[in-house]
Amino acid sequence: MNKINSGKKKVFEILVKYNEITNQEMIKILESVEKNLLTKDLGSYYKSIMGLLNHMLTADVAWLRSLGKYVKSLNFLTELIEKFPQEAIDPQNLFWNSLKEFKTARIEMDQILTRTVQTMSDSDYDATITISGRRGERDYIIWKIFLHLFNHHTHHRGGVAVLLDQLGIENSYSNLVWKV
């Protein structure tokens, strides 16, 4: 058995790879779904599958915008995410109305996330940053931001899976152990 580097950077390298692969698998399943079902109000908080997907992506933008602003080694993020919508998603007003538009943006965001994780050193994850936002000033430990970000994806992909289940559409795209 090979010795495994168990530092935070290694953990986040695994999570970012899993996230990218799982997003691709989810999108592949969604590409087989009738387009009208992707935007149909299914009674969830974000209304539709597309509403949920839009929320996931705009949350990434918000966190990466903050990291680019407050972490010197990640200032490249400011330029990379400026073309993404910068405001919160309204479930009634989507930024990416089609799966094709979303897929393009999701692939690009996953590449940005990968570059971000690769740029960080193991010790960078232990730094604390102060972010000013709509809830005032708060201190955040960077590794907790990344853990939240990837957990947020897992949570909402689960929501997509439930909506697909309700539509009777087979889906399975969640096994980290088999992927990375």
C-alpha positions in Angstrom: 0.0 0.0 0.0 1.3 3.5 -0.9 1.7 6.1 1.8 -1.1 8.6 1.3 -0.6 12.3 1.9 -3.4 13.0 4.3 -3.1 16.8 4.4 -6.0 19.2 3.8 -4.8 20.0 0.2 -5.0 16.3 -0.6 -8.5 16.0 0.8 -9.6 19.0 -1.2 -7.9 17.7 -4.4 -10.0 14.5 -3.9 -13.2 16.5 -3.3 -12.7 18.8 -6.3 -12.1 15.9 -8.6 -15.2 14.0 -7.2 -17.2 17.2 -7.6 -16.3 17.6 -11.2 -16.9 14.0 -12.2 -20.2 13.8 -10.3 -21.4 17.1 -11.8 -20.6 15.6 -15.3 -22.5 12.4 -14.5 -25.5 14.3 -13.2 -25.6 16.5 -16.3 -25.4 13.5 -18.5 -28.5 12.1 -16.8 -30.2 15.4 -17.1 -29.5 15.6 -20.8 -31.8 12.6 -21.3 -34.7 14.4 -19.5 -37.4 16.2 -21.4 -36.5 20.0 -21.4 -39.9 21.0 -20.0 -39.3 18.8 -17.0 -36.1 20.6 -16.1 -37.9 23.9 -15.7 -41.2 22.6 -14.3 -42.1 23.7 -10.8 -41.7 20.5 -8.8 -42.6 22.1 -5.5 -39.0 22.5 -4.1 -37.6 25.7 -2.7 -35.8 26.5 -5.9 -38.9 25.4 -7.8 -37.3 23.4 -10.6 -34.2 21.3 -11.4 -32.8 24.3 -13.3 -33.5 26.6 -10.4 -31.5 24.3 -8.1 -28.7 24.0 -10.6 -28.6 27.8 -10.9 -28.4 28.2 -7.1 -25.5 25.8 -6.9 -23.5 27.8 -9.5 -24.3 31.2 -8.1 -23.2 30.1 -4.6 -19.9 29.0 -6.1 -19.5 32.5 -7.6 -20.2 34.2 -4.3 -17.7 32.1 -2.4 -15.0 32.3 -5.0 -15.5 36.1 -5.4 -14.9 36.4 -1.6 -11.8 34.1 -1.7 -10.4 36.1 -4.7 -10.9 39.3 -2.8 -9.5 38.3 0.6 -6.8 35.6 -0.2 -3.8 37.1 -2.0 -2.8 33.9 -3.7 -6.3 33.6 -5.2 -6.6 37.1 -6.6 -6.8 35.5 -10.1 -10.3 34.5 -9.3 -11.6 38.0 -9.5 -11.0 38.1 -13.3 -12.1 34.5 -13.9 -15.5 34.8 -12.3 -16.4 38.4 -13.4 -18.4 37.1 -16.4 -20.6 35.0 -14.1 -23.7 36.7 -12.5 -22.7 38.4 -9.3 -26.1 38.6 -7.5 -28.1 36.0 -5.7 -30.4 33.7 -7.6 -34.2 34.3 -7.6 -35.9 30.9 -8.1 -38.3 32.7 -10.6 -35.5 34.3 -12.6 -32.8 32.0 -13.8 -29.4 33.0 -15.2 -28.9 29.8 -17.1 -32.3 28.9 -18.6 -31.2 25.8 -20.5 -29.2 22.8 -19.5 -26.8 23.5 -22.4 -26.1 27.0 -21.0 -25.7 25.6 -17.5 -23.4 22.8 -18.7 -21.0 25.2 -20.3 -20.9 27.4 -17.2 -20.6 24.4 -14.8 -17.7 22.9 -16.7 -15.9 26.3 -16.6 -16.6 26.7 -12.9 -15.4 23.2 -12.1 -12.1 24.1 -13.9 -11.9 27.2 -11.8 -12.5 25.3 -8.6 -9.8 22.8 -9.7 -7.3 25.5 -10.3 -8.2 27.2 -7.0 -7.6 24.0 -5.0 -4.3 23.3 -6.9 -3.1 26.8 -6.2 -3.6 26.5 -2.4 -0.8 25.1 -0.2 -1.7 22.8 2.7 -1.0 25.6 5.1 -3.2 28.1 3.2 -6.2 26.2 4.2 -5.6 27.0 7.9 -5.6 30.8 7.3 -8.5 32.9 8.6 -10.1 35.6 6.5 -12.6 38.3 7.5 -15.4 38.7 4.9 -17.8 41.6 4.9 -21.2 40.6 3.6 -24.9 41.1 4.1 -24.6 39.6 7.6 -21.8 42.0 8.6 -18.1 41.1 9.2 -17.3 37.4 9.9 -14.2 35.4 10.3 -13.9 32.2 8.3 -11.2 29.5 8.3 -10.5 28.8 4.7 -10.7 25.0 4.9 -14.2 25.3 6.3 -15.2 27.5 3.3 -14.0 24.7 1.0 -15.6 22.0 3.0 -18.9 24.0 3.0 -18.6 24.6 -0.8 -18.2 20.9 -1.6 -20.8 19.8 1.0 -23.2 22.3 -0.6 -22.8 20.6 -3.9 -23.4 17.2 -2.5 -26.5 18.4 -0.6 -28.1 20.0 -3.7 -27.1 17.1 -6.1 -29.1 15.0 -3.6 -32.0 17.4 -4.1 -31.7 16.9 -7.9 -31.7 13.2 -7.3 -34.9 13.4 -5.3 -36.6 15.5 -8.0 -35.5 13.0 -10.6 -36.9 10.2 -8.4 -40.2 12.0 -8.2 -40.2 12.1 -12.0 -39.5 8.4 -12.2 -36.1 9.0 -13.8 -33.3 6.6 -12.8 -30.2 8.3 -11.4 -27.1 7.3 -9.6 -24.1 9.6 -9.5 -22.9 9.8 -5.9 -20.2 7.3 -5.1 -16.9 9.0 -4.2 -15.1 5.7 -3.4 -15.5 4.4 -7.0 -14.6 7.7 -8.7 -11.4 9.1 -7.1 
